[in-house]
């Protein structure tokens, strides 16, 4: 059962904070997936990786290619690459691919946090609509 507090926090978080949370959750899930893979629990590994794939899909769909320009294009290419790593890590049961995907999420998280510090208060950043449009559970 989901924690109601966590669920409400996610629903009220700014889009900037949600992206940070999605990166954090991806790292956590990939760590879990690697542990499950080491235990040869391939069903649990698959479930964790599929959740990360859902996150990557939502991150990709959230990109505004018109406003984002080269940065959005670079992120799209990186998200697509991470997605391919996840497929390969899952289907070939390759922990190195899982590690590589996790590495990119850690880099993205660090860069995102730096960018949000440079811009100012992440909690007050709002999208044009004032609400997020992510469709994944954290």
JOWOUR-V29205 format. One record per pair of residues at least 12 apart in sequence whose ideal C-beta (glycine too) atoms are under 10 Angstrom apart, sorted by the first residue. I is the first residue (numbers start at 1). GAP is how many residues later the second one is. Records with the same first field share a line. If there is no record, write none. Layout:
I=GAP / GAP
//
This chain:
2=135 / 136
6=15 / 131 / 132
7=130 / 131
9=12 / 129
10=12 / 15 / 122 / 124 / 126 / 127 / 128
11=120 / 121
12=119 / 120
13=109 / 110 / 119 / 121 / 125
14=102 / 107 / 108 / 109 / 110 / 111 / 112 / 113 / 116 / 117 / 118
15=47 / 107 / 110 / 111 / 112 / 113 / 114 / 115 / 116 / 117 / 118 / 119
16=96 / 99 / 100 / 103 / 105 / 106 / 107 / 108 / 109 / 110 / 111 / 116
17=99 / 105 / 106 / 107 / 108 / 115
18=40 / 41 / 44 / 109 / 114 / 115 / 116 / 118 / 120
19=39 / 40 / 43 / 89 / 90 / 93 / 97 / 103 / 106 / 113 / 115
20=88 / 89 / 92 / 93 / 96 / 102
21=34 / 88 / 113 / 117
22=30 / 32 / 33 / 34 / 36 / 37 / 40 / 83 / 86 / 87 / 90 / 112 / 114 / 116
23=32 / 36 / 81 / 82 / 83 / 84 / 85 / 86 / 87 / 88 / 89 / 90
24=81 / 82 / 85 / 88 / 114
25=26 / 27 / 30 / 80 / 111 / 112 / 113
26=22 / 25 / 26 / 27 / 28 / 29 / 30 / 33 / 56 / 60 / 75 / 76 / 78 / 79 / 80 / 82 / 83 / 112
27=25 / 74 / 75 / 76 / 77 / 78 / 79 / 81 / 82
28=20 / 23 / 24 / 74 / 77 / 110
29=18 / 19 / 20 / 21 / 22 / 23 / 24 / 25 / 26 / 69 / 73 / 76
30=18 / 19 / 21 / 22 / 52 / 55 / 56 / 59 / 68 / 69 / 70 / 71 / 72 / 73 / 74 / 75 / 76
31=17 / 67 / 68 / 71
32=12 / 13 / 15 / 16 / 17 / 19 / 20
33=12 / 13 / 14 / 15 / 16 / 17 / 18 / 19 / 53 / 56 / 57 / 62 / 65 / 68 / 69
34=14 / 15 / 55 / 61 / 62 / 64 / 65 / 68
35=13 / 60
36=12 / 13
37=12 / 52 / 53 / 56 / 57 / 58 / 61
38=57
40=53
42=48 / 51
45=44 / 45 / 48 / 50 / 53
46=44 / 45 / 47
48=38 / 42 / 50
49=36 / 37 / 38 / 40 / 41 / 42 / 48 / 49 / 52
50=36 / 40
51=85 / 86 / 87
52=30 / 31 / 33 / 34 / 37 / 38 / 46 / 49 / 50 / 53 / 84
53=29 / 30 / 33 / 34 / 37 / 48
54=81 / 82 / 83
55=24 / 27 / 31 / 50 / 79 / 81 / 82 / 83
56=22 / 23 / 24 / 25 / 26 / 27 / 28 / 29 / 30 / 45 / 49 / 80
57=22 / 26 / 78 / 79
58=21 / 74 / 75 / 76 / 77 / 78
59=16 / 17 / 19 / 20 / 23 / 24 / 49 / 75 / 77
60=12 / 15 / 16 / 18 / 19 / 20 / 22 / 23
61=15 / 18 / 72 / 73 / 74
62=13 / 17 / 65 / 70 / 71 / 72 / 73
63=12 / 13 / 16
64=63 / 64
67=61
71=44
75=33
78=26 / 29 / 30
79=25 / 29
81=19 / 20 / 23
82=15 / 18 / 19 / 20 / 21 / 22 / 23 / 26
83=18
84=13 / 17
85=12 / 13 / 14 / 15 / 16 / 17 / 18 / 19
86=12 / 14 / 15
88=12 / 13
89=12 / 13
//
